[in-house]
Amino acid sequence: MCARHGCSARQPIAAVHGITEDEVISDVLLADAAVKRLVEPEERAEAVAYLRTPQASFITGSSLTMDGGWTAH
């Protein structure tokens, strides 16, 4: 199992568009997300913990996207 934390380029986006990093989060990253907040570290940990259980043994070669519904937009 490989758990990889995603990344976002808040500083470069802010610099290019002349907005603050907080505005990048609210106006860019969360604008089209169904859940209007960033994922909490505990939520990521719970997903990883689940993937390590026998109940998740049939999940292979897949990515678990935790983006608050952004990709569904």
Contacts in CASP RR format, 6 or more apart in sequence:
PFRMAT RR
TARGET T0000
AUTHOR 0000-0000-0000
METHOD contacts of the structure
MODEL  1
MCARHGCSARQPIAAVHGITEDEVISDVLLADAAVKRLVEPEERAEAVAY
LRTPQASFITGSSLTMDGGWTAH
1 48 0 8 1.000
1 51 0 8 1.000
1 52 0 8 1.000
3 44 0 8 1.000
3 48 0 8 1.000
3 51 0 8 1.000
5 44 0 8 1.000
8 24 0 8 1.000
8 29 0 8 1.000
10 21 0 8 1.000
10 24 0 8 1.000
10 25 0 8 1.000
10 29 0 8 1.000
11 21 0 8 1.000
13 19 0 8 1.000
13 24 0 8 1.000
13 28 0 8 1.000
14 20 0 8 1.000
14 21 0 8 1.000
14 23 0 8 1.000
14 24 0 8 1.000
17 24 0 8 1.000
19 27 0 8 1.000
25 38 0 8 1.000
29 38 0 8 1.000
29 70 0 8 1.000
30 36 0 8 1.000
30 37 0 8 1.000
30 38 0 8 1.000
32 70 0 8 1.000
32 73 0 8 1.000
33 67 0 8 1.000
33 68 0 8 1.000
33 69 0 8 1.000
33 70 0 8 1.000
33 73 0 8 1.000
34 68 0 8 1.000
34 69 0 8 1.000
34 70 0 8 1.000
34 72 0 8 1.000
34 73 0 8 1.000
35 68 0 8 1.000
35 69 0 8 1.000
39 66 0 8 1.000
39 67 0 8 1.000
39 68 0 8 1.000
43 66 0 8 1.000
44 66 0 8 1.000
47 64 0 8 1.000
47 66 0 8 1.000
50 56 0 8 1.000
51 59 0 8 1.000
51 64 0 8 1.000
65 71 0 8 1.000
END
